[in-house]
């Protein structure tokens, strides 16, 4: 069975600047766990690379 399509509606009573700020806060909060996990993975990868050879550039891995 297909997932239902998400439908968001925003009823704006504030200024556009305040709306943008609120939407960004929602996005940041929703992705907070993913960002924290990614940073932890990068710290682990960076520390293990430094132990092997500190002259190598740091490789950044992005999750899809």
PDB file of N, H, CA, C and O in Angstrom:
ATOM      1  N   UNK A   1       0.849  -1.185   0.000  1.00  0.00           N
ATOM      2  CA  UNK A   1       0.000   0.000   0.000  1.00  0.00           C
ATOM      3  C   UNK A   1       0.891   1.243   0.000  1.00  0.00           C
ATOM      4  O   UNK A   1       1.878   1.298   0.733  1.00  0.00           O
ATOM      5  N   UNK A   2       0.553   2.225  -0.805  1.00  0.00           N
ATOM      6  H   UNK A   2      -0.249   2.181  -1.401  1.00  0.00           H
ATOM      7  CA  UNK A   2       1.324   3.460  -0.881  1.00  0.00           C
ATOM      8  C   UNK A   2       1.099   4.316   0.353  1.00  0.00           C
ATOM      9  O   UNK A   2       0.028   4.307   0.960  1.00  0.00           O
ATOM     10  N   UNK A   3       2.138   5.052   0.701  1.00  0.00           N
ATOM     11  H   UNK A   3       3.008   5.059   0.208  1.00  0.00           H
ATOM     12  CA  UNK A   3       2.010   5.987   1.816  1.00  0.00           C
ATOM     13  C   UNK A   3       1.154   7.168   1.382  1.00  0.00           C
ATOM     14  O   UNK A   3       1.216   7.583   0.225  1.00  0.00           O
ATOM     15  N   UNK A   4       0.357   7.714   2.291  1.00  0.00           N
ATOM     16  H   UNK A   4       0.306   7.377   3.231  1.00  0.00           H
ATOM     17  CA  UNK A   4      -0.443   8.876   1.919  1.00  0.00           C
ATOM     18  C   UNK A   4       0.449  10.101   1.693  1.00  0.00           C
ATOM     19  O   UNK A   4       1.466  10.265   2.367  1.00  0.00           O
ATOM     20  N   UNK A   5       0.076  10.937   0.769  1.00  0.00           N
ATOM     21  H   UNK A   5      -0.750  10.804   0.221  1.00  0.00           H
ATOM     22  CA  UNK A   5       0.827  12.154   0.481  1.00  0.00           C
ATOM     23  C   UNK A   5       0.615  13.147   1.627  1.00  0.00           C
ATOM     24  O   UNK A   5      -0.510  13.388   2.065  1.00  0.00           O
ATOM     25  N   UNK A   6       1.730  13.715   2.098  1.00  0.00           N
ATOM     26  H   UNK A   6       2.644  13.519   1.742  1.00  0.00           H
ATOM     27  CA  UNK A   6       1.633  14.696   3.174  1.00  0.00           C
ATOM     28  C   UNK A   6       1.114  16.009   2.620  1.00  0.00           C
ATOM     29  O   UNK A   6       1.458  16.414   1.509  1.00  0.00           O
ATOM     30  N   UNK A   7       0.288  16.661   3.404  1.00  0.00           N
ATOM     31  H   UNK A   7       0.008  16.332   4.306  1.00  0.00           H
ATOM     32  CA  UNK A   7      -0.302  17.924   2.999  1.00  0.00           C
ATOM     33  C   UNK A   7      -0.183  18.896   4.169  1.00  0.00           C
ATOM     34  O   UNK A   7      -0.824  18.714   5.204  1.00  0.00           O
ATOM     35  N   UNK A   8       0.638  19.925   3.999  1.00  0.00           N
ATOM     36  H   UNK A   8       1.158  20.074   3.158  1.00  0.00           H
ATOM     37  CA  UNK A   8       0.828  20.920   5.047  1.00  0.00           C
ATOM     38  C   UNK A   8       0.119  22.204   4.667  1.00  0.00           C
ATOM     39  O   UNK A   8       0.146  22.632   3.513  1.00  0.00           O
ATOM     40  N   UNK A   9      -0.512  22.808   5.655  1.00  0.00           N
ATOM     41  H   UNK A   9      -0.534  22.461   6.592  1.00  0.00           H
ATOM     42  CA  UNK A   9      -1.158  24.102   5.443  1.00  0.00           C
ATOM     43  C   UNK A   9      -0.740  25.030   6.560  1.00  0.00           C
ATOM     44  O   UNK A   9      -0.764  24.658   7.733  1.00  0.00           O
ATOM     45  N   UNK A  10      -0.360  26.231   6.194  1.00  0.00           N
ATOM     46  H   UNK A  10      -0.341  26.533   5.241  1.00  0.00           H
ATOM     47  CA  UNK A  10       0.077  27.219   7.167  1.00  0.00           C
ATOM     48  C   UNK A  10      -0.848  28.417   7.078  1.00  0.00           C
ATOM     49  O   UNK A  10      -1.021  29.010   6.013  1.00  0.00           O
ATOM     50  N   UNK A  11      -1.427  28.756   8.189  1.00  0.00           N
ATOM     51  H   UNK A  11      -1.287  28.274   9.054  1.00  0.00           H
ATOM     52  CA  UNK A  11      -2.298  29.922   8.263  1.00  0.00           C
ATOM     53  C   UNK A  11      -1.488  31.050   8.880  1.00  0.00           C
ATOM     54  O   UNK A  11      -1.235  31.061  10.085  1.00  0.00           O
ATOM     55  N   UNK A  12      -1.093  31.978   8.063  1.00  0.00           N
ATOM     56  H   UNK A  12      -1.299  31.970   7.084  1.00  0.00           H
ATOM     57  CA  UNK A  12      -0.164  33.021   8.469  1.00  0.00           C
ATOM     58  C   UNK A  12      -0.928  34.204   9.050  1.00  0.00           C
ATOM     59  O   UNK A  12      -1.761  34.821   8.386  1.00  0.00           O
ATOM     60  N   UNK A  13      -0.625  34.495  10.287  1.00  0.00           N
ATOM     61  H   UNK A  13       0.052  33.994  10.827  1.00  0.00           H
ATOM     62  CA  UNK A  13      -1.176  35.691  10.921  1.00  0.00           C
ATOM     63  C   UNK A  13      -0.056  36.646  11.307  1.00  0.00           C
ATOM     64  O   UNK A  13      -0.313  37.760  11.766  1.00  0.00           O
ATOM     65  N   UNK A  14       1.173  36.213  11.124  1.00  0.00           N
ATOM     66  H   UNK A  14       1.381  35.308  10.752  1.00  0.00           H
ATOM     67  CA  UNK A  14       2.329  37.021  11.497  1.00  0.00           C
ATOM     68  C   UNK A  14       3.024  37.549  10.245  1.00  0.00           C
ATOM     69  O   UNK A  14       2.561  37.357   9.121  1.00  0.00           O
ATOM     70  N   UNK A  15       4.129  38.208  10.474  1.00  0.00           N
ATOM     71  H   UNK A  15       4.506  38.365  11.387  1.00  0.00           H
ATOM     72  CA  UNK A  15       4.921  38.737   9.361  1.00  0.00           C
ATOM     73  C   UNK A  15       5.614  37.594   8.632  1.00  0.00           C
ATOM     74  O   UNK A  15       5.808  36.527   9.214  1.00  0.00           O
ATOM     75  N   UNK A  16       5.988  37.789   7.384  1.00  0.00           N
ATOM     76  H   UNK A  16       5.831  38.656   6.911  1.00  0.00           H
ATOM     77  CA  UNK A  16       6.710  36.734   6.649  1.00  0.00           C
ATOM     78  C   UNK A  16       8.020  36.327   7.340  1.00  0.00           C
ATOM     79  O   UNK A  16       8.405  35.159   7.299  1.00  0.00           O
ATOM     80  N   UNK A  17       8.697  37.284   7.969  1.00  0.00           N
ATOM     81  H   UNK A  17       8.383  38.233   8.002  1.00  0.00           H
ATOM     82  CA  UNK A  17       9.945  36.974   8.666  1.00  0.00           C
ATOM     83  C   UNK A  17       9.706  36.022   9.834  1.00  0.00           C
ATOM     84  O   UNK A  17      10.487  35.099  10.064  1.00  0.00           O
ATOM     85  N   UNK A  18       8.626  36.255  10.563  1.00  0.00           N
ATOM     86  H   UNK A  18       7.992  37.006  10.376  1.00  0.00           H
ATOM     87  CA  UNK A  18       8.319  35.391  11.698  1.00  0.00           C
ATOM     88  C   UNK A  18       7.909  33.996  11.215  1.00  0.00           C
ATOM     89  O   UNK A  18       8.265  32.997  11.840  1.00  0.00           O
ATOM     90  N   UNK A  19       7.172  33.922  10.119  1.00  0.00           N
ATOM     91  H   UNK A  19       6.883  34.733   9.611  1.00  0.00           H
ATOM     92  CA  UNK A  19       6.783  32.636   9.547  1.00  0.00           C
ATOM     93  C   UNK A  19       8.016  31.832   9.142  1.00  0.00           C
ATOM     94  O   UNK A  19       8.107  30.639   9.431  1.00  0.00           O
ATOM     95  N   UNK A  20       8.966  32.489   8.472  1.00  0.00           N
ATOM     96  H   UNK A  20       8.892  33.458   8.237  1.00  0.00           H
ATOM     97  CA  UNK A  20      10.192  31.810   8.050  1.00  0.00           C
ATOM     98  C   UNK A  20      10.955  31.294   9.258  1.00  0.00           C
ATOM     99  O   UNK A  20      11.457  30.170   9.242  1.00  0.00           O
ATOM    100  N   UNK A  21      11.045  32.094  10.292  1.00  0.00           N
ATOM    101  H   UNK A  21      10.638  33.007  10.305  1.00  0.00           H
ATOM    102  CA  UNK A  21      11.752  31.682  11.508  1.00  0.00           C
ATOM    103  C   UNK A  21      11.093  30.456  12.126  1.00  0.00           C
ATOM    104  O   UNK A  21      11.780  29.515  12.524  1.00  0.00           O
ATOM    105  N   UNK A  22       9.779  30.460  12.207  1.00  0.00           N
ATOM    106  H   UNK A  22       9.221  31.224  11.884  1.00  0.00           H
ATOM    107  CA  UNK A  22       9.054  29.330  12.789  1.00  0.00           C
ATOM    108  C   UNK A  22       9.228  28.059  11.949  1.00  0.00           C
ATOM    109  O   UNK A  22       9.426  26.976  12.498  1.00  0.00           O
ATOM    110  N   UNK A  23       9.155  28.190  10.617  1.00  0.00           N
ATOM    111  H   UNK A  23       8.994  29.070  10.170  1.00  0.00           H
ATOM    112  CA  UNK A  23       9.334  27.031   9.752  1.00  0.00           C
ATOM    113  C   UNK A  23      10.745  26.461   9.871  1.00  0.00           C
ATOM    114  O   UNK A  23      10.923  25.243   9.882  1.00  0.00           O
ATOM    115  N   UNK A  24      11.740  27.329   9.961  1.00  0.00           N
ATOM    116  H   UNK A  24      11.596  28.319   9.952  1.00  0.00           H
ATOM    117  CA  UNK A  24      13.115  26.862  10.138  1.00  0.00           C
ATOM    118  C   UNK A  24      13.290  26.141  11.466  1.00  0.00           C
ATOM    119  O   UNK A  24      13.991  25.131  11.533  1.00  0.00           O
ATOM    120  N   UNK A  25      12.669  26.639  12.511  1.00  0.00           N
ATOM    121  H   UNK A  25      12.099  27.459  12.457  1.00  0.00           H
ATOM    122  CA  UNK A  25      12.749  25.970  13.810  1.00  0.00           C
ATOM    123  C   UNK A  25      12.137  24.577  13.756  1.00  0.00           C
ATOM    124  O   UNK A  25      12.668  23.639  14.352  1.00  0.00           O
ATOM    125  N   UNK A  26      11.021  24.440  13.043  1.00  0.00           N
ATOM    126  H   UNK A  26      10.590  25.202  12.560  1.00  0.00           H
ATOM    127  CA  UNK A  26      10.391  23.125  12.892  1.00  0.00           C
ATOM    128  C   UNK A  26      11.313  22.185  12.130  1.00  0.00           C
ATOM    129  O   UNK A  26      11.480  21.030  12.523  1.00  0.00           O
ATOM    130  N   UNK A  27      11.910  22.660  11.050  1.00  0.00           N
ATOM    131  H   UNK A  27      11.774  23.598  10.730  1.00  0.00           H
ATOM    132  CA  UNK A  27      12.821  21.827  10.246  1.00  0.00           C
ATOM    133  C   UNK A  27      14.048  21.415  11.051  1.00  0.00           C
ATOM    134  O   UNK A  27      14.477  20.263  10.983  1.00  0.00           O
ATOM    135  N   UNK A  28      14.607  22.336  11.801  1.00  0.00           N
ATOM    136  H   UNK A  28      14.258  23.272  11.857  1.00  0.00           H
ATOM    137  CA  UNK A  28      15.781  22.030  12.621  1.00  0.00           C
ATOM    138  C   UNK A  28      15.429  20.992  13.666  1.00  0.00           C
ATOM    139  O   UNK A  28      16.176  20.033  13.863  1.00  0.00           O
ATOM    140  N   UNK A  29      14.318  21.166  14.329  1.00  0.00           N
ATOM    141  H   UNK A  29      13.711  21.944  14.169  1.00  0.00           H
ATOM    142  CA  UNK A  29      13.912  20.218  15.369  1.00  0.00           C
ATOM    143  C   UNK A  29      13.631  18.837  14.778  1.00  0.00           C
ATOM    144  O   UNK A  29      13.963  17.821  15.390  1.00  0.00           O
ATOM    145  N   UNK A  30      13.029  18.795  13.611  1.00  0.00           N
ATOM    146  H   UNK A  30      12.759  19.620  13.114  1.00  0.00           H
ATOM    147  CA  UNK A  30      12.697  17.519  12.978  1.00  0.00           C
ATOM    148  C   UNK A  30      13.944  16.751  12.559  1.00  0.00           C
ATOM    149  O   UNK A  30      13.932  15.520  12.548  1.00  0.00           O
ATOM    150  N   UNK A  31      15.017  17.452  12.216  1.00  0.00           N
ATOM    151  H   UNK A  31      15.027  18.452  12.225  1.00  0.00           H
ATOM    152  CA  UNK A  31      16.233  16.799  11.725  1.00  0.00           C
ATOM    153  C   UNK A  31      17.363  16.781  12.749  1.00  0.00           C
ATOM    154  O   UNK A  31      18.491  16.411  12.420  1.00  0.00           O
ATOM    155  N   UNK A  32      17.075  17.169  13.964  1.00  0.00           N
ATOM    156  H   UNK A  32      16.160  17.469  14.231  1.00  0.00           H
ATOM    157  CA  UNK A  32      18.102  17.274  15.004  1.00  0.00           C
ATOM    158  C   UNK A  32      18.807  15.934  15.242  1.00  0.00           C
ATOM    159  O   UNK A  32      20.031  15.905  15.362  1.00  0.00           O
ATOM    160  N   UNK A  33      18.076  14.847  15.311  1.00  0.00           N
ATOM    161  H   UNK A  33      17.081  14.871  15.213  1.00  0.00           H
ATOM    162  CA  UNK A  33      18.650  13.527  15.571  1.00  0.00           C
ATOM    163  C   UNK A  33      19.583  13.109  14.434  1.00  0.00           C
ATOM    164  O   UNK A  33      20.667  12.584  14.685  1.00  0.00           O
ATOM    165  N   UNK A  34      19.170  13.339  13.187  1.00  0.00           N
ATOM    166  H   UNK A  34      18.289  13.765  12.983  1.00  0.00           H
ATOM    167  CA  UNK A  34      19.998  12.980  12.037  1.00  0.00           C
ATOM    168  C   UNK A  34      21.320  13.751  12.059  1.00  0.00           C
ATOM    169  O   UNK A  34      22.379  13.182  11.794  1.00  0.00           O
ATOM    170  N   UNK A  35      21.257  15.026  12.371  1.00  0.00           N
ATOM    171  H   UNK A  35      20.397  15.489  12.587  1.00  0.00           H
ATOM    172  CA  UNK A  35      22.460  15.851  12.406  1.00  0.00           C
ATOM    173  C   UNK A  35      23.392  15.382  13.509  1.00  0.00           C
ATOM    174  O   UNK A  35      24.598  15.266  13.290  1.00  0.00           O
ATOM    175  N   UNK A  36      22.854  15.112  14.688  1.00  0.00           N
ATOM    176  H   UNK A  36      21.874  15.206  14.866  1.00  0.00           H
ATOM    177  CA  UNK A  36      23.674  14.639  15.804  1.00  0.00           C
ATOM    178  C   UNK A  36      24.340  13.313  15.465  1.00  0.00           C
ATOM    179  O   UNK A  36      25.522  13.122  15.750  1.00  0.00           O
ATOM    180  N   UNK A  37      23.592  12.396  14.859  1.00  0.00           N
ATOM    181  H   UNK A  37      22.632  12.550  14.628  1.00  0.00           H
ATOM    182  CA  UNK A  37      24.163  11.103  14.466  1.00  0.00           C
ATOM    183  C   UNK A  37      25.267  11.287  13.429  1.00  0.00           C
ATOM    184  O   UNK A  37      26.304  10.627  13.500  1.00  0.00           O
ATOM    185  N   UNK A  38      25.048  12.170  12.479  1.00  0.00           N
ATOM    186  H   UNK A  38      24.205  12.706  12.422  1.00  0.00           H
ATOM    187  CA  UNK A  38      26.055  12.433  11.460  1.00  0.00           C
ATOM    188  C   UNK A  38      27.324  13.023  12.044  1.00  0.00           C
ATOM    189  O   UNK A  38      28.429  12.661  11.639  1.00  0.00           O
ATOM    190  N   UNK A  39      27.167  13.935  12.998  1.00  0.00           N
ATOM    191  H   UNK A  39      26.269  14.229  13.327  1.00  0.00           H
ATOM    192  CA  UNK A  39      28.337  14.526  13.629  1.00  0.00           C
ATOM    193  C   UNK A  39      29.113  13.490  14.429  1.00  0.00           C
ATOM    194  O   UNK A  39      30.344  13.500  14.433  1.00  0.00           O
ATOM    195  N   UNK A  40      28.399  12.597  15.107  1.00  0.00           N
ATOM    196  H   UNK A  40      27.399  12.589  15.104  1.00  0.00           H
ATOM    197  CA  UNK A  40      29.072  11.545  15.874  1.00  0.00           C
ATOM    198  C   UNK A  40      29.841  10.622  14.942  1.00  0.00           C
ATOM    199  O   UNK A  40      30.977  10.252  15.239  1.00  0.00           O
ATOM    200  N   UNK A  41      29.239  10.244  13.817  1.00  0.00           N
ATOM    201  H   UNK A  41      28.316  10.545  13.576  1.00  0.00           H
ATOM    202  CA  UNK A  41      29.907   9.387  12.840  1.00  0.00           C
ATOM    203  C   UNK A  41      31.164  10.064  12.307  1.00  0.00           C
ATOM    204  O   UNK A  41      32.207   9.423  12.173  1.00  0.00           O
ATOM    205  N   UNK A  42      31.070  11.369  12.000  1.00  0.00           N
ATOM    206  H   UNK A  42      30.223  11.890  12.109  1.00  0.00           H
ATOM    207  CA  UNK A  42      32.227  12.095  11.482  1.00  0.00           C
ATOM    208  C   UNK A  42      33.338  12.180  12.518  1.00  0.00           C
ATOM    209  O   UNK A  42      34.515  12.074  12.175  1.00  0.00           O
ATOM    210  N   UNK A  43      32.969  12.373  13.796  1.00  0.00           N
ATOM    211  H   UNK A  43      32.012  12.459  14.074  1.00  0.00           H
ATOM    212  CA  UNK A  43      33.979  12.429  14.852  1.00  0.00           C
ATOM    213  C   UNK A  43      34.695  11.092  14.984  1.00  0.00           C
ATOM    214  O   UNK A  43      35.913  11.052  15.161  1.00  0.00           O
ATOM    215  N   UNK A  44      33.950  10.008  14.898  1.00  0.00           N
ATOM    216  H   UNK A  44      32.961  10.040  14.754  1.00  0.00           H
ATOM    217  CA  UNK A  44      34.552   8.672  14.995  1.00  0.00           C
ATOM    218  C   UNK A  44      35.477   8.442  13.806  1.00  0.00           C
ATOM    219  O   UNK A  44      36.605   7.981  13.978  1.00  0.00           O
ATOM    220  N   UNK A  45      35.007   8.761  12.599  1.00  0.00           N
ATOM    221  H   UNK A  45      34.091   9.136  12.459  1.00  0.00           H
ATOM    222  CA  UNK A  45      35.821   8.581  11.394  1.00  0.00           C
ATOM    223  C   UNK A  45      37.071   9.454  11.437  1.00  0.00           C
ATOM    224  O   UNK A  45      38.153   9.009  11.055  1.00  0.00           O
ATOM    225  N   UNK A  46      36.928  10.686  11.898  1.00  0.00           N
ATOM    226  H   UNK A  46      36.049  11.048  12.209  1.00  0.00           H
ATOM    227  CA  UNK A  46      38.057  11.602  11.958  1.00  0.00           C
ATOM    228  C   UNK A  46      39.091  11.117  12.959  1.00  0.00           C
ATOM    229  O   UNK A  46      40.288  11.153  12.677  1.00  0.00           O
ATOM    230  N   UNK A  47      38.647  10.664  14.122  1.00  0.00           N
ATOM    231  H   UNK A  47      37.675  10.634  14.351  1.00  0.00           H
ATOM    232  CA  UNK A  47      39.600  10.218  15.140  1.00  0.00           C
ATOM    233  C   UNK A  47      40.338   8.962  14.696  1.00  0.00           C
ATOM    234  O   UNK A  47      41.528   8.822  14.981  1.00  0.00           O
ATOM    235  N   UNK A  48      39.664   8.045  14.005  1.00  0.00           N
ATOM    236  H   UNK A  48      38.698   8.159  13.774  1.00  0.00           H
ATOM    237  CA  UNK A  48      40.335   6.836  13.534  1.00  0.00           C
ATOM    238  C   UNK A  48      41.298   7.154  12.392  1.00  0.00           C
ATOM    239  O   UNK A  48      42.341   6.511  12.282  1.00  0.00           O
ATOM    240  N   UNK A  49      40.977   8.123  11.544  1.00  0.00           N
ATOM    241  H   UNK A  49      40.129   8.645  11.633  1.00  0.00           H
ATOM    242  CA  UNK A  49      41.874   8.524  10.464  1.00  0.00           C
ATOM    243  C   UNK A  49      43.108   9.207  11.021  1.00  0.00           C
ATOM    244  O   UNK A  49      44.208   9.021  10.500  1.00  0.00           O
ATOM    245  N   UNK A  50      42.940  10.001  12.080  1.00  0.00           N
ATOM    246  H   UNK A  50      42.047  10.153  12.503  1.00  0.00           H
ATOM    247  CA  UNK A  50      44.083  10.688  12.677  1.00  0.00           C
ATOM    248  C   UNK A  50      45.055   9.694  13.283  1.00  0.00           C
ATOM    249  O   UNK A  50      46.266   9.913  13.254  1.00  0.00           O
ATOM    250  N   UNK A  51      44.536   8.598  13.835  1.00  0.00           N
ATOM    251  H   UNK A  51      43.552   8.420  13.859  1.00  0.00           H
ATOM    252  CA  UNK A  51      45.400   7.585  14.408  1.00  0.00           C
ATOM    253  C   UNK A  51      46.213   6.896  13.329  1.00  0.00           C
ATOM    254  O   UNK A  51      47.370   6.544  13.559  1.00  0.00           O
ATOM    255  N   UNK A  52      45.623   6.695  12.144  1.00  0.00           N
ATOM    256  H   UNK A  52      44.683   6.981  11.957  1.00  0.00           H
ATOM    257  CA  UNK A  52      46.308   6.009  11.056  1.00  0.00           C
ATOM    258  C   UNK A  52      47.322   6.916  10.363  1.00  0.00           C
ATOM    259  O   UNK A  52      48.499   6.569  10.263  1.00  0.00           O
ATOM    260  N   UNK A  53      46.869   8.082   9.884  1.00  0.00           N
ATOM    261  H   UNK A  53      45.913   8.365   9.966  1.00  0.00           H
ATOM    262  CA  UNK A  53      47.751   8.985   9.156  1.00  0.00           C
ATOM    263  C   UNK A  53      47.144  10.374   9.190  1.00  0.00           C
ATOM    264  O   UNK A  53      46.107  10.617   8.573  1.00  0.00           O
ATOM    265  N   UNK A  54      47.776  11.277   9.899  1.00  0.00           N
ATOM    266  H   UNK A  54      48.619  11.080  10.401  1.00  0.00           H
ATOM    267  CA  UNK A  54      47.212  12.611  10.056  1.00  0.00           C
ATOM    268  C   UNK A  54      47.448  13.486   8.830  1.00  0.00           C
ATOM    269  O   UNK A  54      46.901  14.587   8.759  1.00  0.00           O
ATOM    270  N   UNK A  55      48.250  13.031   7.856  1.00  0.00           N
ATOM    271  H   UNK A  55      48.695  12.137   7.914  1.00  0.00           H
ATOM    272  CA  UNK A  55      48.498  13.835   6.675  1.00  0.00           C
ATOM    273  C   UNK A  55      47.401  13.680   5.624  1.00  0.00           C
ATOM    274  O   UNK A  55      47.369  14.439   4.656  1.00  0.00           O
ATOM    275  N   UNK A  56      46.508  12.716   5.797  1.00  0.00           N
ATOM    276  H   UNK A  56      46.534  12.099   6.584  1.00  0.00           H
ATOM    277  CA  UNK A  56      45.421  12.494   4.852  1.00  0.00           C
ATOM    278  C   UNK A  56      44.301  13.503   5.094  1.00  0.00           C
ATOM    279  O   UNK A  56      44.038  13.858   6.243  1.00  0.00           O
ATOM    280  N   UNK A  57      43.629  13.975   4.028  1.00  0.00           N
ATOM    281  H   UNK A  57      43.843  13.686   3.095  1.00  0.00           H
ATOM    282  CA  UNK A  57      42.498  14.905   4.212  1.00  0.00           C
ATOM    283  C   UNK A  57      41.316  14.198   4.869  1.00  0.00           C
ATOM    284  O   UNK A  57      41.166  12.980   4.767  1.00  0.00           O
ATOM    285  N   UNK A  58      40.505  14.963   5.525  1.00  0.00           N
ATOM    286  H   UNK A  58      40.626  15.952   5.608  1.00  0.00           H
ATOM    287  CA  UNK A  58      39.325  14.425   6.199  1.00  0.00           C
ATOM    288  C   UNK A  58      38.241  14.167   5.157  1.00  0.00           C
ATOM    289  O   UNK A  58      37.926  15.037   4.345  1.00  0.00           O
ATOM    290  N   UNK A  59      37.684  12.982   5.190  1.00  0.00           N
ATOM    291  H   UNK A  59      37.940  12.276   5.850  1.00  0.00           H
ATOM    292  CA  UNK A  59      36.615  12.633   4.260  1.00  0.00           C
ATOM    293  C   UNK A  59      35.275  12.811   4.979  1.00  0.00           C
ATOM    294  O   UNK A  59      35.082  12.314   6.089  1.00  0.00           O
ATOM    295  N   UNK A  60      34.370  13.517   4.339  1.00  0.00           N
ATOM    296  H   UNK A  60      34.527  13.920   3.438  1.00  0.00           H
ATOM    297  CA  UNK A  60      33.052  13.748   4.914  1.00  0.00           C
ATOM    298  C   UNK A  60      32.070  12.820   4.215  1.00  0.00           C
ATOM    299  O   UNK A  60      31.981  12.791   2.987  1.00  0.00           O
ATOM    300  N   UNK A  61      31.337  12.065   5.021  1.00  0.00           N
ATOM    301  H   UNK A  61      31.410  12.088   6.018  1.00  0.00           H
ATOM    302  CA  UNK A  61      30.347  11.128   4.491  1.00  0.00           C
ATOM    303  C   UNK A  61      28.960  11.698   4.729  1.00  0.00           C
ATOM    304  O   UNK A  61      28.623  12.097   5.844  1.00  0.00           O
ATOM    305  N   UNK A  62      28.170  11.733   3.687  1.00  0.00           N
ATOM    306  H   UNK A  62      28.444  11.409   2.781  1.00  0.00           H
ATOM    307  CA  UNK A  62      26.803  12.248   3.811  1.00  0.00           C
ATOM    308  C   UNK A  62      25.827  11.111   3.747  1.00  0.00           C
ATOM    309  O   UNK A  62      25.959  10.209   2.920  1.00  0.00           O
ATOM    310  N   UNK A  63      24.836  11.151   4.628  1.00  0.00           N
ATOM    311  H   UNK A  63      24.729  11.884   5.299  1.00  0.00           H
ATOM    312  CA  UNK A  63      23.784  10.119   4.611  1.00  0.00           C
ATOM    313  C   UNK A  63      22.694  10.560   3.661  1.00  0.00           C
ATOM    314  O   UNK A  63      22.398  11.747   3.524  1.00  0.00           O
ATOM    315  N   UNK A  64      22.113   9.589   3.019  1.00  0.00           N
ATOM    316  H   UNK A  64      22.353   8.625   3.131  1.00  0.00           H
ATOM    317  CA  UNK A  64      21.013   9.883   2.089  1.00  0.00           C
ATOM    318  C   UNK A  64      19.688   9.727   2.760  1.00  0.00           C
ATOM    319  O   UNK A  64      18.650   9.933   2.132  1.00  0.00           O
TER     320      UNK A  64
END
